[in-house]
Amino acid sequence: MGTHAKTHNFAQYFQFTGKAKTWSLLAVVLGLAAIGYGFYSGHAERTFANLLLMAYYFTCVCAAGTFFLALQFVSQSGWSAGLLRVPQAFAKVLPIASIILIAVCAFGLQTHNLYHHWNEEGLSDPNSPNYDALIAGKSAFLNVPFFLTRLVVFLGVYSIFAMVLTKLSNREDLEGGLKNYRKSITYSAIFLVIFGFTTPIWAFDTIMSLEAHWFSTMFGWYNFAAMWVSGMAAVTLTIILLKRNGYMSWINESHLHDLGKFMFAFSIFWTYVWFSQFLLIYYANIPEETVYFYKRWEPEYMPWFWLNIVINFLSPLLILMSRGAKRKENTLIFVAILLLCGHWLDYYMMIMPGTVAEHRGFGVIEIGTAVGFVGLFSYLMLSMLSKKPLAPANHPFLEESVNHHI
């Protein structure tokens, strides 16, 4: 190691105690209370919609951590070596997040008609008064057994790769050398191919099939962009808060600058995909397609529709445009929180019009469910983070990361 690297304590552990643990558990309790209130107050459909929103969001953020890990290994990046423990902690939570999402979808299908557009009796029977030719044509793909099978397989595969990559990192800490790093590159390359092909299908299944009469081939990439931006915002926020509490002293302004560039660039990419999908449907003006945006231009949703663009596009564009802004902790914290809230709103706009329509709300159920899942994610992620030293001491590019400067 260089002389600069020797000044840092790479054996440092995160201590998950005190206020962080207490507030996380309190948030989980508040979330459970809000969910219970939703069911017992006669708002089961709205509560299930919020559970789907937050379970999907929770899983997406964890999947983004796994994707970030794989991307760094395949590109053999040196700058990120010192911060990999944070996305690794996200990846370790992915199996739990996946189980929650699968459970929400399964219970929503069986006990409440969450995906009601294609889960009604007689939709595929030409002799039934409920017969729907469009749904019947999709019934080979949109049926409950196949839907749940795909969800289990996709999320199961993602979770297996997440566990493999973190296990290889643990072995690297113990054994040193390049063997485990090279294996990580190989497994990451395989994961990225699988993830790239299946992520759009996962989005089609979980979110787009809520409105089964509508379809868009861009919807999967739109969801990928949202997943990646919100994942990077969560990683950035976690790293800065750790640094402010005396951890990860090797993270410098250049690392923050790179994280800020990710948030800035992929907010623009999210906007590009969002606007491309919107514009193509708008000027084609085909009824089967415009029905999606027509619902979101109803008075109940119109303000949220435009606020979505302001938060997720204009705000990061204007705030993070300069080089200096990407290097300031306070600015990055503000933008990261803004984007995390903004993409909650983005998923809200994807899910609510197709599930609860004009019966939407924004109150105890929405805020409480979100707080509960944030608490659950924080508790699980920080618990995982506390189990290993905060730096992968035997990573071949750690010295390059510590001396990263741009």
Summary of the structure (lengths in Angstrom):
residues: 406
radius of gyration: 21.8
end to end distance: 20.2
largest distance: 79.1
contacts: 1398
relative contact order: 0.19
helix: 74%
strand: 0%
